[in-house]
Amino acid sequence: MTLGFLGTGTIATAVVHALAPLGQPILVSERSARHSATLATTYPNVTVASNAGVTAAADVLFLGLMPDTARGLLPELSFRAGQRVISFIADLPLAEVQALIGPATAESLVLPFPAIAQTRSPLIAFPESGLVCEIFVGHDVFAMSSEAEFRALLSAQAVLSPVVELLLTASDWAAANGADASKAQDFLRRLIASNLEASPLAPLLASLATEGGYNARLRAHMDSAGSFTALKNGLDAL
């Protein structure tokens, strides 16, 4: 099974890094030439080709394009029956993708994350797809039961960036108050990762609610400052 990537931005590049070590032939488009050249240099089974060349050779195509770019580019390419397409374009409905790539089949809308390049990573997918699970067998595919569920988690996952900003702020504060900066970042990353892996969210939060404890006091401060209301409002606005 030959895999093809139209677009080699941050997410598509991360996915190639995840899949290339498995040995399947992969073609990447010339878009984002720096990324595609690096991938071809790094992996002997990765080849750079034109958009038309990628489309002609691939059994499974991944779309890593901006929505407007996809709308302009895809009608210019020749797809074929039996070819399957997995889209990373969150803001382009799968029904519209299907209209752009017929007679190929729009298999699923998938949202990977940059960490997939280095480690086992979650992905969300709609609709559920055996092909997606087969390709990403070493990762955690969360199949969505409806487009509404996909859209809800698409917005909810945006909490990742604010969480990283919170950790950077806390580690910078610790460094300004006597801690080694690198040590502070490493400690906080491992603290958060280990606790989230060890427990569901509600019991974890309850375990951190000791009256007068540091966690409880900081959470109360952020609550009174409107931080969690602001988060909900931000999610509503996405």
Secondary structure by P-SEA (a helix, b strand, c coil): cbbbbccccaaaaaaaaaccccccbbbbcccaaaaaaaaaaacccbbbbcaaaaaacccbbbbbccaaaaaaccccccccccbbbbbccccccaaaaaaaccccccccccccccccccccbbbbbccccaaaaaaaccccccccccaaaaaaaaaaacaaaaaaaaaaaaaaaaaaacccaaaaaaaaaaaaaaaaaacccaaaaaaacccccaaaaaaaaaaaaaaaaaaaaaaaac
